[in-house]
Amino acid sequence: MPQPLSLYNTLTRQKAPFEPLNAPFVGVYLCGPTVYSEAHVGNARGPVVFDVLTRYLRYLDYKVRYVRNITDVGHLVDDADEGEDKIGRIARARQVEPMEVAEGYTNLYQDHMVALGCLPPDITPRASGHIIEQIEMVKQIIGNGFAYESNGSVYFDVPAYNAAGNEYGKLSNRVVEELLAGSRDNLTGQDEKRSPLDFALWKRADEHHLMHWPSPWSEGFPGWHLECSAMSRKYLGAEFDIHGGGLDLMFPHHECEIAQSQACEHPTNEARVWMHNNMITVNGQKMSKSAGNFITISQLFSGENEVLAQAYSPMTTRFFLLQAHYRSPVDITDEGLQAAGKGYRKIMNGLRLLEKLQLPEGTEAAADTSAADAELRKLADDCFTGLNDDLNTARTLASLFNLLRKLNGYAAKPDTLAQVSPEALAEATATYRTLVQDVLGLRDEPRARAEDLLSLTLHFYQEAKTAKDYGKVDEIRAALKQQGIVVKDSKTGVDWAYSEE
């Protein structure tokens, strides 16, 4: 391969060769969804990006532990330590248990991730299942002097944290003084806090709050930021290799995570490399319900949204997302999605082509294949250049198309295969197949429906029967029977049934 894997680190604002803490082991944590509603198309980008990253790390022979959490408690309506828990609000409106809401949207989200070709994480921890770990982390932060209790709630003390030589804001590149200047002049509604920058580690639950647990401070629930710090620390250690998430999570969520991890026992920046995928817009506008351009993943797959002209399959969606570098914004348009569908099908046709690349019988191989071999190997090596350069899947796809163009040329003129050695051809086809299927995670997604094809076959059966072409009739019957289908002739026409033999 042309170069080692390099990744851009948001924390350092630099791209550097990736060096695991404890090679060959690699720990990766991705912030998962808050399961109070159906995931939208923007929620698909992070899982697709980090699925490719973990796949590629494994291709490079790293032993990866990939953790992607489920937020099923603690995420408040306004994300500012006030208001009602989002899941509790929905549960109250539906008059069901909060966990019923969380479970339903969790299952739907995971189904969508599977459809998009994302391999299941090694661990999928839920915030509600790690209350003990979160309480223990709060105790450590209080014990180190970086948090305080107020009326049963516990808040992280940002001024005390900075006074001790830490730097709140270093991930998002924000200055505390500017944050304070931009905050509200008073703490109306938040008078429990000593500073407007302080954030909740534990919130006392009022009598209307549905989800709450006992703690040393109150019957309450954990702060949103706390869960990821506690769960990543439990499953990946005090410091691990890569933490990922959307750009919108950089502040305050990831900034608060770092502060929490620095403030408890074994202080670290939590992850050595922080990676953030950019945001998604729709027809050039920020996606929002008020703008009328909000698209859920289900709507994208079904086409049942007025912004969309048609349905787009999961693999078309995955290909579309991989066409851009993960740190670049992506704009969803019908034209872009339709073009992605064509590109995806070209890549799939390339997979079907590989088995057909054989030198015609009787054709002699060239005495010297070195020039053609070098050209083919360079095209194959170029496919790794993009991945190694901060997971640039857009460049990798372009390189795969260049390689495919060469392979298509061999398929169109099989005699030219004499110019290349079997070894170089095998390496190139293996590269194409491995990167498409195992690393980029693109799989064949047949466009034809089985029932439509069966209906067409029965039409041909009826035509053969009308023409009294009984040889063709028997041939069709036998072929369908091999597939477990029995043809049913009746006075009203032709039908089929599953074979019961």
Order of alpha helices (4+ residues) and beta strands (2+ residues): beta-beta-beta-alpha-beta-alpha-alpha-alpha-beta-beta-alpha-alpha-beta-beta-alpha-beta-alpha-beta-beta-beta-alpha-alpha-beta-alpha-alpha-alpha-alpha-alpha-alpha-beta-beta
